[in-house]
Amino acid sequence: MAQEFNTIPETESDKQEAKAREILGSAGKNLVIHSDWKFNNGKNIHVGDNFLANYNWTVLDVGKVTIGDNVWIGPNTDILHN
């Protein structure tokens, strides 16, 4: 699934959003995730409203990862579930 997401051109943000919503466990309104996104499962990631993940975002979501509202993740960020 990550590979499918990462092949969508940045100019097709609607397609990126649709694929991200398909991957994520849940997502609020105003969702933006840029390419080169890596994850284990995807369905264990839950994000709130007004969420943006910049380029090269990695989430090791073996367990549930919940991110609230109004969060912007900077580029080259790793989120690791213990």
HTML snippet that shows the backbone in 3Dmol.js (N, CA, C, O; Angstrom):
<script src="https://3Dmol.org/build/3Dmol-min.js"></script>
<div id="view" style="width:600px;height:400px;position:relative"></div>
<script>
const pdb = `
ATOM      1  N   MET A   1       0.811  -1.205   0.000  1.00  0.00           N
ATOM      2  CA  MET A   1       0.000   0.000   0.000  1.00  0.00           C
ATOM      3  C   MET A   1       0.854   1.269   0.000  1.00  0.00           C
ATOM      4  O   MET A   1       0.509   2.242  -0.671  1.00  0.00           O
ATOM      5  N   ALA A   2       1.965   1.272   0.745  1.00  0.00           N
ATOM      6  CA  ALA A   2       2.829   2.451   0.765  1.00  0.00           C
ATOM      7  C   ALA A   2       3.383   2.723  -0.619  1.00  0.00           C
ATOM      8  O   ALA A   2       3.452   3.872  -1.058  1.00  0.00           O
ATOM      9  N   GLN A   3       3.778   1.658  -1.305  1.00  0.00           N
ATOM     10  CA  GLN A   3       4.332   1.824  -2.649  1.00  0.00           C
ATOM     11  C   GLN A   3       3.286   2.433  -3.584  1.00  0.00           C
ATOM     12  O   GLN A   3       3.618   3.291  -4.402  1.00  0.00           O
ATOM     13  N   GLU A   4       2.035   2.002  -3.474  1.00  0.00           N
ATOM     14  CA  GLU A   4       0.958   2.571  -4.300  1.00  0.00           C
ATOM     15  C   GLU A   4       0.800   4.061  -4.014  1.00  0.00           C
ATOM     16  O   GLU A   4       0.698   4.868  -4.938  1.00  0.00           O
ATOM     17  N   PHE A   5       0.778   4.421  -2.736  1.00  0.00           N
ATOM     18  CA  PHE A   5       0.627   5.827  -2.366  1.00  0.00           C
ATOM     19  C   PHE A   5       1.777   6.647  -2.941  1.00  0.00           C
ATOM     20  O   PHE A   5       1.556   7.717  -3.510  1.00  0.00           O
ATOM     21  N   ASN A   6       2.993   6.154  -2.796  1.00  0.00           N
ATOM     22  CA  ASN A   6       4.181   6.915  -3.183  1.00  0.00           C
ATOM     23  C   ASN A   6       4.347   7.075  -4.689  1.00  0.00           C
ATOM     24  O   ASN A   6       5.158   7.887  -5.134  1.00  0.00           O
ATOM     25  N   THR A   7       3.594   6.315  -5.482  1.00  0.00           N
ATOM     26  CA  THR A   7       3.663   6.478  -6.939  1.00  0.00           C
ATOM     27  C   THR A   7       2.696   7.549  -7.458  1.00  0.00           C
ATOM     28  O   THR A   7       2.753   7.913  -8.633  1.00  0.00           O
ATOM     29  N   ILE A   8       1.824   8.048  -6.608  1.00  0.00           N
ATOM     30  CA  ILE A   8       0.873   9.091  -7.020  1.00  0.00           C
ATOM     31  C   ILE A   8       1.622  10.418  -7.092  1.00  0.00           C
ATOM     32  O   ILE A   8       2.250  10.820  -6.112  1.00  0.00           O
ATOM     33  N   PRO A   9       1.569  11.107  -8.232  1.00  0.00           N
ATOM     34  CA  PRO A   9       2.288  12.391  -8.353  1.00  0.00           C
ATOM     35  C   PRO A   9       1.770  13.433  -7.361  1.00  0.00           C
ATOM     36  O   PRO A   9       0.583  13.471  -7.040  1.00  0.00           O
ATOM     37  N   GLU A  10       2.678  14.268  -6.888  1.00  0.00           N
ATOM     38  CA  GLU A  10       2.329  15.343  -5.953  1.00  0.00           C
ATOM     39  C   GLU A  10       1.283  16.287  -6.541  1.00  0.00           C
ATOM     40  O   GLU A  10       0.546  16.930  -5.794  1.00  0.00           O
ATOM     41  N   THR A  11       1.210  16.379  -7.853  1.00  0.00           N
ATOM     42  CA  THR A  11       0.238  17.258  -8.507  1.00  0.00           C
ATOM     43  C   THR A  11      -1.180  16.703  -8.444  1.00  0.00           C
ATOM     44  O   THR A  11      -2.133  17.394  -8.803  1.00  0.00           O
ATOM     45  N   GLU A  12      -1.325  15.460  -7.989  1.00  0.00           N
ATOM     46  CA  GLU A  12      -2.644  14.823  -7.885  1.00  0.00           C
ATOM     47  C   GLU A  12      -3.012  14.651  -6.405  1.00  0.00           C
ATOM     48  O   GLU A  12      -3.179  13.534  -5.915  1.00  0.00           O
ATOM     49  N   SER A  13      -3.133  15.780  -5.714  1.00  0.00           N
ATOM     50  CA  SER A  13      -3.383  15.757  -4.274  1.00  0.00           C
ATOM     51  C   SER A  13      -4.707  15.087  -3.905  1.00  0.00           C
ATOM     52  O   SER A  13      -4.809  14.475  -2.841  1.00  0.00           O
ATOM     53  N   ASP A  14      -5.721  15.192  -4.765  1.00  0.00           N
ATOM     54  CA  ASP A  14      -7.001  14.520  -4.477  1.00  0.00           C
ATOM     55  C   ASP A  14      -6.819  13.007  -4.458  1.00  0.00           C
ATOM     56  O   ASP A  14      -7.399  12.323  -3.615  1.00  0.00           O
ATOM     57  N   LYS A  15      -6.019  12.484  -5.380  1.00  0.00           N
ATOM     58  CA  LYS A  15      -5.748  11.041  -5.418  1.00  0.00           C
ATOM     59  C   LYS A  15      -4.905  10.619  -4.218  1.00  0.00           C
ATOM     60  O   LYS A  15      -5.118   9.547  -3.652  1.00  0.00           O
ATOM     61  N   GLN A  16      -3.944  11.467  -3.829  1.00  0.00           N
ATOM     62  CA  GLN A  16      -3.146  11.164  -2.636  1.00  0.00           C
ATOM     63  C   GLN A  16      -4.037  11.090  -1.403  1.00  0.00           C
ATOM     64  O   GLN A  16      -3.911  10.175  -0.591  1.00  0.00           O
ATOM     65  N   GLU A  17      -4.935  12.057  -1.270  1.00  0.00           N
ATOM     66  CA  GLU A  17      -5.820  12.058  -0.107  1.00  0.00           C
ATOM     67  C   GLU A  17      -6.716  10.827  -0.091  1.00  0.00           C
ATOM     68  O   GLU A  17      -6.887  10.198   0.952  1.00  0.00           O
ATOM     69  N   ALA A  18      -7.288  10.481  -1.238  1.00  0.00           N
ATOM     70  CA  ALA A  18      -8.172   9.312  -1.314  1.00  0.00           C
ATOM     71  C   ALA A  18      -7.423   8.036  -0.936  1.00  0.00           C
ATOM     72  O   ALA A  18      -7.947   7.213  -0.186  1.00  0.00           O
ATOM     73  N   LYS A  19      -6.218   7.867  -1.440  1.00  0.00           N
ATOM     74  CA  LYS A  19      -5.431   6.672  -1.120  1.00  0.00           C
ATOM     75  C   LYS A  19      -5.043   6.671   0.363  1.00  0.00           C
ATOM     76  O   LYS A  19      -5.086   5.623   1.008  1.00  0.00           O
ATOM     77  N   ALA A  20      -4.667   7.831   0.909  1.00  0.00           N
ATOM     78  CA  ALA A  20      -4.325   7.917   2.328  1.00  0.00           C
ATOM     79  C   ALA A  20      -5.520   7.526   3.194  1.00  0.00           C
ATOM     80  O   ALA A  20      -5.358   6.817   4.188  1.00  0.00           O
ATOM     81  N   ARG A  21      -6.705   7.976   2.831  1.00  0.00           N
ATOM     82  CA  ARG A  21      -7.910   7.621   3.598  1.00  0.00           C
ATOM     83  C   ARG A  21      -8.205   6.124   3.509  1.00  0.00           C
ATOM     84  O   ARG A  21      -8.743   5.536   4.447  1.00  0.00           O
ATOM     85  N   GLU A  22      -7.856   5.519   2.393  1.00  0.00           N
ATOM     86  CA  GLU A  22      -8.017   4.076   2.228  1.00  0.00           C
ATOM     87  C   GLU A  22      -7.034   3.319   3.138  1.00  0.00           C
ATOM     88  O   GLU A  22      -7.367   2.262   3.675  1.00  0.00           O
ATOM     89  N   ILE A  23      -5.853   3.857   3.302  1.00  0.00           N
ATOM     90  CA  ILE A  23      -4.795   3.222   4.087  1.00  0.00           C
ATOM     91  C   ILE A  23      -5.001   3.388   5.589  1.00  0.00           C
ATOM     92  O   ILE A  23      -4.873   2.425   6.345  1.00  0.00           O
ATOM     93  N   LEU A  24      -5.317   4.601   6.022  1.00  0.00           N
ATOM     94  CA  LEU A  24      -5.398   4.928   7.446  1.00  0.00           C
ATOM     95  C   LEU A  24      -6.573   4.249   8.144  1.00  0.00           C
ATOM     96  O   LEU A  24      -7.585   3.922   7.524  1.00  0.00           O
ATOM     97  N   GLY A  25      -6.408   4.048   9.453  1.00  0.00           N
ATOM     98  CA  GLY A  25      -7.516   3.537  10.261  1.00  0.00           C
ATOM     99  C   GLY A  25      -8.636   4.554  10.353  1.00  0.00           C
ATOM    100  O   GLY A  25      -9.811   4.193  10.297  1.00  0.00           O
ATOM    101  N   SER A  26      -8.277   5.831  10.495  1.00  0.00           N
ATOM    102  CA  SER A  26      -9.247   6.924  10.483  1.00  0.00           C
ATOM    103  C   SER A  26      -8.505   8.238  10.253  1.00  0.00           C
ATOM    104  O   SER A  26      -7.322   8.372  10.566  1.00  0.00           O
ATOM    105  N   ALA A  27      -9.237   9.202   9.695  1.00  0.00           N
ATOM    106  CA  ALA A  27      -8.671  10.531   9.431  1.00  0.00           C
ATOM    107  C   ALA A  27      -9.788  11.558   9.450  1.00  0.00           C
ATOM    108  O   ALA A  27     -10.893  11.306   8.969  1.00  0.00           O
ATOM    109  N   GLY A  28      -9.484  12.717  10.012  1.00  0.00           N
ATOM    110  CA  GLY A  28     -10.449  13.809  10.062  1.00  0.00           C
ATOM    111  C   GLY A  28     -10.444  14.605   8.766  1.00  0.00           C
ATOM    112  O   GLY A  28      -9.926  14.159   7.742  1.00  0.00           O
ATOM    113  N   LYS A  29     -11.034  15.798   8.836  1.00  0.00           N
ATOM    114  CA  LYS A  29     -11.085  16.660   7.654  1.00  0.00           C
ATOM    115  C   LYS A  29      -9.732  17.337   7.443  1.00  0.00           C
ATOM    116  O   LYS A  29      -8.928  17.452   8.369  1.00  0.00           O
ATOM    117  N   ASN A  30      -9.498  17.779   6.214  1.00  0.00           N
ATOM    118  CA  ASN A  30      -8.254  18.485   5.831  1.00  0.00           C
ATOM    119  C   ASN A  30      -7.021  17.614   6.061  1.00  0.00           C
ATOM    120  O   ASN A  30      -6.194  17.896   6.928  1.00  0.00           O
ATOM    121  N   LEU A  31      -6.918  16.560   5.271  1.00  0.00           N
ATOM    122  CA  LEU A  31      -5.822  15.601   5.361  1.00  0.00           C
ATOM    123  C   LEU A  31      -4.844  15.816   4.208  1.00  0.00           C
ATOM    124  O   LEU A  31      -5.246  15.828   3.045  1.00  0.00           O
ATOM    125  N   VAL A  32      -3.564  15.983   4.526  1.00  0.00           N
ATOM    126  CA  VAL A  32      -2.512  16.091   3.519  1.00  0.00           C
ATOM    127  C   VAL A  32      -1.334  15.228   3.962  1.00  0.00           C
ATOM    128  O   VAL A  32      -0.787  15.412   5.049  1.00  0.00           O
ATOM    129  N   ILE A  33      -0.953  14.283   3.102  1.00  0.00           N
ATOM    130  CA  ILE A  33       0.242  13.478   3.343  1.00  0.00           C
ATOM    131  C   ILE A  33       1.060  13.504   2.063  1.00  0.00           C
ATOM    132  O   ILE A  33       0.559  13.166   0.991  1.00  0.00           O
ATOM    133  N   HIS A  34       2.318  13.905   2.179  1.00  0.00           N
ATOM    134  CA  HIS A  34       3.204  13.950   1.017  1.00  0.00           C
ATOM    135  C   HIS A  34       3.888  12.608   0.822  1.00  0.00           C
ATOM    136  O   HIS A  34       3.863  11.744   1.699  1.00  0.00           O
ATOM    137  N   SER A  35       4.497  12.452  -0.341  1.00  0.00           N
ATOM    138  CA  SER A  35       5.073  11.162  -0.726  1.00  0.00           C
ATOM    139  C   SER A  35       6.329  10.781   0.046  1.00  0.00           C
ATOM    140  O   SER A  35       6.914  11.554   0.805  1.00  0.00           O
ATOM    141  N   ASP A  36       6.679   9.586  -0.197  1.00  0.00           N
ATOM    142  CA  ASP A  36       7.683   8.791   0.494  1.00  0.00           C
ATOM    143  C   ASP A  36       7.270   8.581   1.941  1.00  0.00           C
ATOM    144  O   ASP A  36       7.993   8.888   2.889  1.00  0.00           O
ATOM    145  N   TRP A  37       6.059   8.039   2.054  1.00  0.00           N
ATOM    146  CA  TRP A  37       5.463   7.686   3.331  1.00  0.00           C
ATOM    147  C   TRP A  37       5.680   6.186   3.531  1.00  0.00           C
ATOM    148  O   TRP A  37       5.375   5.391   2.642  1.00  0.00           O
ATOM    149  N   LYS A  38       6.194   5.806   4.669  1.00  0.00           N
ATOM    150  CA  LYS A  38       6.445   4.400   4.980  1.00  0.00           C
ATOM    151  C   LYS A  38       5.713   4.033   6.270  1.00  0.00           C
ATOM    152  O   LYS A  38       5.625   4.832   7.203  1.00  0.00           O
ATOM    153  N   PHE A  39       5.188   2.802   6.300  1.00  0.00           N
ATOM    154  CA  PHE A  39       4.464   2.329   7.481  1.00  0.00           C
ATOM    155  C   PHE A  39       4.424   0.815   7.463  1.00  0.00           C
ATOM    156  O   PHE A  39       4.708   0.191   6.440  1.00  0.00           O
ATOM    157  N   ASN A  40       4.065   0.214   8.612  1.00  0.00           N
ATOM    158  CA  ASN A  40       3.934  -1.240   8.700  1.00  0.00           C
ATOM    159  C   ASN A  40       2.567  -1.717   8.224  1.00  0.00           C
ATOM    160  O   ASN A  40       2.466  -2.613   7.386  1.00  0.00           O
ATOM    161  N   ASN A  41       1.528  -1.114   8.763  1.00  0.00           N
ATOM    162  CA  ASN A  41       0.171  -1.587   8.562  1.00  0.00           C
ATOM    163  C   ASN A  41      -0.708  -0.519   7.916  1.00  0.00           C
ATOM    164  O   ASN A  41      -1.385  -0.790   6.924  1.00  0.00           O
ATOM    165  N   GLY A  42      -0.702   0.664   8.459  1.00  0.00           N
ATOM    166  CA  GLY A  42      -1.544   1.764   7.971  1.00  0.00           C
ATOM    167  C   GLY A  42      -2.844   1.880   8.741  1.00  0.00           C
ATOM    168  O   GLY A  42      -3.214   2.970   9.178  1.00  0.00           O
ATOM    169  N   LYS A  43      -3.539   0.768   8.910  1.00  0.00           N
ATOM    170  CA  LYS A  43      -4.835   0.787   9.610  1.00  0.00           C
ATOM    171  C   LYS A  43      -4.697   1.097  11.095  1.00  0.00           C
ATOM    172  O   LYS A  43      -5.684   1.427  11.754  1.00  0.00           O
ATOM    173  N   ASN A  44      -3.491   0.995  11.623  1.00  0.00           N
ATOM    174  CA  ASN A  44      -3.260   1.321  13.034  1.00  0.00           C
ATOM    175  C   ASN A  44      -2.968   2.804  13.249  1.00  0.00           C
ATOM    176  O   ASN A  44      -2.745   3.235  14.381  1.00  0.00           O
ATOM    177  N   ILE A  45      -2.968   3.587  12.167  1.00  0.00           N
ATOM    178  CA  ILE A  45      -2.691   5.022  12.259  1.00  0.00           C
ATOM    179  C   ILE A  45      -4.017   5.780  12.213  1.00  0.00           C
ATOM    180  O   ILE A  45      -4.825   5.590  11.305  1.00  0.00           O
ATOM    181  N   HIS A  46      -4.223   6.642  13.210  1.00  0.00           N
ATOM    182  CA  HIS A  46      -5.441   7.443  13.303  1.00  0.00           C
ATOM    183  C   HIS A  46      -5.034   8.905  13.466  1.00  0.00           C
ATOM    184  O   HIS A  46      -4.295   9.251  14.388  1.00  0.00           O
ATOM    185  N   VAL A  47      -5.516   9.757  12.573  1.00  0.00           N
ATOM    186  CA  VAL A  47      -5.161  11.182  12.637  1.00  0.00           C
ATOM    187  C   VAL A  47      -6.426  12.025  12.701  1.00  0.00           C
ATOM    188  O   VAL A  47      -7.476  11.635  12.192  1.00  0.00           O
ATOM    189  N   GLY A  48      -6.309  13.183  13.334  1.00  0.00           N
ATOM    190  CA  GLY A  48      -7.445  14.080  13.508  1.00  0.00           C
ATOM    191  C   GLY A  48      -7.608  15.055  12.359  1.00  0.00           C
ATOM    192  O   GLY A  48      -7.068  14.863  11.270  1.00  0.00           O
ATOM    193  N   ASP A  49      -8.370  16.111  12.632  1.00  0.00           N
ATOM    194  CA  ASP A  49      -8.622  17.179  11.653  1.00  0.00           C
ATOM    195  C   ASP A  49      -7.358  18.013  11.436  1.00  0.00           C
ATOM    196  O   ASP A  49      -6.512  18.138  12.322  1.00  0.00           O
ATOM    197  N   ASN A  50      -7.257  18.577  10.236  1.00  0.00           N
ATOM    198  CA  ASN A  50      -6.168  19.515   9.906  1.00  0.00           C
ATOM    199  C   ASN A  50      -4.800  18.881  10.128  1.00  0.00           C
ATOM    200  O   ASN A  50      -3.974  19.394  10.884  1.00  0.00           O
ATOM    201  N   PHE A  51      -4.580  17.759   9.457  1.00  0.00           N
ATOM    202  CA  PHE A  51      -3.343  16.999   9.595  1.00  0.00           C
ATOM    203  C   PHE A  51      -2.519  17.098   8.327  1.00  0.00           C
ATOM    204  O   PHE A  51      -3.041  16.941   7.223  1.00  0.00           O
ATOM    205  N   LEU A  52      -1.223  17.361   8.487  1.00  0.00           N
ATOM    206  CA  LEU A  52      -0.295  17.376   7.368  1.00  0.00           C
ATOM    207  C   LEU A  52       0.971  16.635   7.767  1.00  0.00           C
ATOM    208  O   LEU A  52       1.562  16.908   8.811  1.00  0.00           O
ATOM    209  N   ALA A  53       1.380  15.693   6.924  1.00  0.00           N
ATOM    210  CA  ALA A  53       2.660  15.004   7.096  1.00  0.00           C
ATOM    211  C   ALA A  53       3.525  15.366   5.901  1.00  0.00           C
ATOM    212  O   ALA A  53       3.147  15.126   4.754  1.00  0.00           O
ATOM    213  N   ASN A  54       4.672  15.936   6.172  1.00  0.00           N
ATOM    214  CA  ASN A  54       5.566  16.370   5.109  1.00  0.00           C
ATOM    215  C   ASN A  54       6.317  15.176   4.528  1.00  0.00           C
ATOM    216  O   ASN A  54       6.063  14.030   4.899  1.00  0.00           O
ATOM    217  N   TYR A  55       7.234  15.452   3.625  1.00  0.00           N
ATOM    218  CA  TYR A  55       7.952  14.418   2.879  1.00  0.00           C
ATOM    219  C   TYR A  55       8.764  13.504   3.782  1.00  0.00           C
ATOM    220  O   TYR A  55       9.318  13.922   4.799  1.00  0.00           O
ATOM    221  N   ASN A  56       8.816  12.228   3.371  1.00  0.00           N
ATOM    222  CA  ASN A  56       9.655  11.220   4.027  1.00  0.00           C
ATOM    223  C   ASN A  56       9.232  10.993   5.481  1.00  0.00           C
ATOM    224  O   ASN A  56      10.022  11.174   6.408  1.00  0.00           O
ATOM    225  N   TRP A  57       7.987  10.597   5.656  1.00  0.00           N
ATOM    226  CA  TRP A  57       7.393  10.336   6.966  1.00  0.00           C
ATOM    227  C   TRP A  57       7.326   8.820   7.169  1.00  0.00           C
ATOM    228  O   TRP A  57       6.800   8.106   6.316  1.00  0.00           O
ATOM    229  N   THR A  58       7.848   8.330   8.278  1.00  0.00           N
ATOM    230  CA  THR A  58       7.815   6.906   8.586  1.00  0.00           C
ATOM    231  C   THR A  58       7.051   6.689   9.883  1.00  0.00           C
ATOM    232  O   THR A  58       7.293   7.362  10.885  1.00  0.00           O
ATOM    233  N   VAL A  59       6.118   5.731   9.847  1.00  0.00           N
ATOM    234  CA  VAL A  59       5.361   5.362  11.045  1.00  0.00           C
ATOM    235  C   VAL A  59       5.442   3.847  11.208  1.00  0.00           C
ATOM    236  O   VAL A  59       4.956   3.098  10.361  1.00  0.00           O
ATOM    237  N   LEU A  60       6.055   3.405  12.295  1.00  0.00           N
ATOM    238  CA  LEU A  60       6.079   1.982  12.605  1.00  0.00           C
ATOM    239  C   LEU A  60       4.856   1.700  13.472  1.00  0.00           C
ATOM    240  O   LEU A  60       4.885   1.857  14.693  1.00  0.00           O
ATOM    241  N   ASP A  61       3.790   1.284  12.813  1.00  0.00           N
ATOM    242  CA  ASP A  61       2.483   1.149  13.467  1.00  0.00           C
ATOM    243  C   ASP A  61       2.111  -0.310  13.705  1.00  0.00           C
ATOM    244  O   ASP A  61       1.072  -0.784  13.246  1.00  0.00           O
ATOM    245  N   VAL A  62       2.979  -1.013  14.431  1.00  0.00           N
ATOM    246  CA  VAL A  62       2.648  -2.372  14.838  1.00  0.00           C
ATOM    247  C   VAL A  62       1.464  -2.323  15.801  1.00  0.00           C
ATOM    248  O   VAL A  62       0.611  -3.210  15.796  1.00  0.00           O
ATOM    249  N   GLY A  63       1.422  -1.278  16.625  1.00  0.00           N
ATOM    250  CA  GLY A  63       0.297  -1.012  17.517  1.00  0.00           C
ATOM    251  C   GLY A  63      -0.390   0.275  17.099  1.00  0.00           C
ATOM    252  O   GLY A  63       0.012   0.912  16.125  1.00  0.00           O
ATOM    253  N   LYS A  64      -1.416   0.655  17.826  1.00  0.00           N
ATOM    254  CA  LYS A  64      -2.202   1.842  17.500  1.00  0.00           C
ATOM    255  C   LYS A  64      -1.392   3.128  17.699  1.00  0.00           C
ATOM    256  O   LYS A  64      -0.760   3.326  18.736  1.00  0.00           O
ATOM    257  N   VAL A  65      -1.426   3.986  16.692  1.00  0.00           N
ATOM    258  CA  VAL A  65      -0.785   5.296  16.738  1.00  0.00           C
ATOM    259  C   VAL A  65      -1.883   6.335  16.517  1.00  0.00           C
ATOM    260  O   VAL A  65      -2.509   6.358  15.458  1.00  0.00           O
ATOM    261  N   THR A  66      -2.119   7.193  17.510  1.00  0.00           N
ATOM    262  CA  THR A  66      -3.155   8.212  17.418  1.00  0.00           C
ATOM    263  C   THR A  66      -2.511   9.586  17.461  1.00  0.00           C
ATOM    264  O   THR A  66      -1.730   9.895  18.361  1.00  0.00           O
ATOM    265  N   ILE A  67      -2.852  10.407  16.472  1.00  0.00           N
ATOM    266  CA  ILE A  67      -2.343  11.774  16.368  1.00  0.00           C
ATOM    267  C   ILE A  67      -3.562  12.685  16.314  1.00  0.00           C
ATOM    268  O   ILE A  67      -4.466  12.461  15.508  1.00  0.00           O
ATOM    269  N   GLY A  68      -3.598  13.694  17.150  1.00  0.00           N
ATOM    270  CA  GLY A  68      -4.780  14.543  17.297  1.00  0.00           C
ATOM    271  C   GLY A  68      -4.979  15.562  16.194  1.00  0.00           C
ATOM    272  O   GLY A  68      -4.428  15.442  15.100  1.00  0.00           O
ATOM    273  N   ASP A  69      -5.781  16.571  16.510  1.00  0.00           N
ATOM    274  CA  ASP A  69      -6.134  17.644  15.581  1.00  0.00           C
ATOM    275  C   ASP A  69      -5.018  18.687  15.474  1.00  0.00           C
ATOM    276  O   ASP A  69      -4.209  18.861  16.386  1.00  0.00           O
ATOM    277  N   ASN A  70      -5.004  19.371  14.330  1.00  0.00           N
ATOM    278  CA  ASN A  70      -4.114  20.519  14.110  1.00  0.00           C
ATOM    279  C   ASN A  70      -2.639  20.166  14.282  1.00  0.00           C
ATOM    280  O   ASN A  70      -1.898  20.850  14.987  1.00  0.00           O
ATOM    281  N   VAL A  71      -2.230  19.076  13.619  1.00  0.00           N
ATOM    282  CA  VAL A  71      -0.842  18.612  13.704  1.00  0.00           C
ATOM    283  C   VAL A  71      -0.205  18.659  12.326  1.00  0.00           C
ATOM    284  O   VAL A  71      -0.770  18.179  11.343  1.00  0.00           O
ATOM    285  N   TRP A  72       0.982  19.249  12.274  1.00  0.00           N
ATOM    286  CA  TRP A  72       1.813  19.238  11.077  1.00  0.00           C
ATOM    287  C   TRP A  72       3.100  18.513  11.435  1.00  0.00           C
ATOM    288  O   TRP A  72       3.802  18.904  12.367  1.00  0.00           O
ATOM    289  N   ILE A  73       3.404  17.468  10.698  1.00  0.00           N
ATOM    290  CA  ILE A  73       4.616  16.679  10.908  1.00  0.00           C
ATOM    291  C   ILE A  73       5.675  17.197   9.932  1.00  0.00           C
ATOM    292  O   ILE A  73       5.409  17.316   8.736  1.00  0.00           O
ATOM    293  N   GLY A  74       6.853  17.501  10.429  1.00  0.00           N
ATOM    294  CA  GLY A  74       7.935  17.999   9.587  1.00  0.00           C
ATOM    295  C   GLY A  74       8.528  16.908   8.712  1.00  0.00           C
ATOM    296  O   GLY A  74       8.250  15.727   8.919  1.00  0.00           O
ATOM    297  N   PRO A  75       9.347  17.294   7.730  1.00  0.00           N
ATOM    298  CA  PRO A  75       9.978  16.306   6.857  1.00  0.00           C
ATOM    299  C   PRO A  75      10.974  15.434   7.620  1.00  0.00           C
ATOM    300  O   PRO A  75      11.553  15.847   8.625  1.00  0.00           O
ATOM    301  N   ASN A  76      11.153  14.214   7.108  1.00  0.00           N
ATOM    302  CA  ASN A  76      12.116  13.258   7.674  1.00  0.00           C
ATOM    303  C   ASN A  76      11.834  12.913   9.132  1.00  0.00           C
ATOM    304  O   ASN A  76      12.745  12.844   9.956  1.00  0.00           O
ATOM    305  N   THR A  77      10.543  12.697   9.436  1.00  0.00           N
ATOM    306  CA  THR A  77      10.128  12.373  10.804  1.00  0.00           C
ATOM    307  C   THR A  77       9.784  10.895  10.915  1.00  0.00           C
ATOM    308  O   THR A  77       9.128  10.328  10.041  1.00  0.00           O
ATOM    309  N   ASP A  78      10.236  10.283  12.002  1.00  0.00           N
ATOM    310  CA  ASP A  78       9.903   8.881  12.308  1.00  0.00           C
ATOM    311  C   ASP A  78       9.040   8.850  13.566  1.00  0.00           C
ATOM    312  O   ASP A  78       9.341   9.522  14.552  1.00  0.00           O
ATOM    313  N   ILE A  79       7.979   8.074  13.523  1.00  0.00           N
ATOM    314  CA  ILE A  79       7.147   7.840  14.695  1.00  0.00           C
ATOM    315  C   ILE A  79       7.188   6.334  14.936  1.00  0.00           C
ATOM    316  O   ILE A  79       6.793   5.537  14.085  1.00  0.00           O
ATOM    317  N   LEU A  80       7.675   5.968  16.113  1.00  0.00           N
ATOM    318  CA  LEU A  80       7.917   4.570  16.429  1.00  0.00           C
ATOM    319  C   LEU A  80       7.025   4.144  17.580  1.00  0.00           C
ATOM    320  O   LEU A  80       7.067   4.743  18.655  1.00  0.00           O
ATOM    321  N   HIS A  81       6.222   3.117  17.367  1.00  0.00           N
ATOM    322  CA  HIS A  81       5.370   2.576  18.436  1.00  0.00           C
ATOM    323  C   HIS A  81       6.152   1.514  19.159  1.00  0.00           C
ATOM    324  O   HIS A  81       6.750   0.642  18.530  1.00  0.00           O
ATOM    325  N   ASN A  82       6.155   1.575  20.474  1.00  0.00           N
ATOM    326  CA  ASN A  82       6.906   0.625  21.273  1.00  0.00           C
ATOM    327  C   ASN A  82       6.014  -0.536  21.673  1.00  0.00           C
ATOM    328  O   ASN A  82       6.465  -1.454  22.358  1.00  0.00           O
TER     329      ASN A  82
END
`;
const viewer = $3Dmol.createViewer("view");
viewer.addModel(pdb, "pdb");
viewer.setStyle({}, {cartoon: {color: "spectrum"}});
viewer.zoomTo();
viewer.render();
</script>
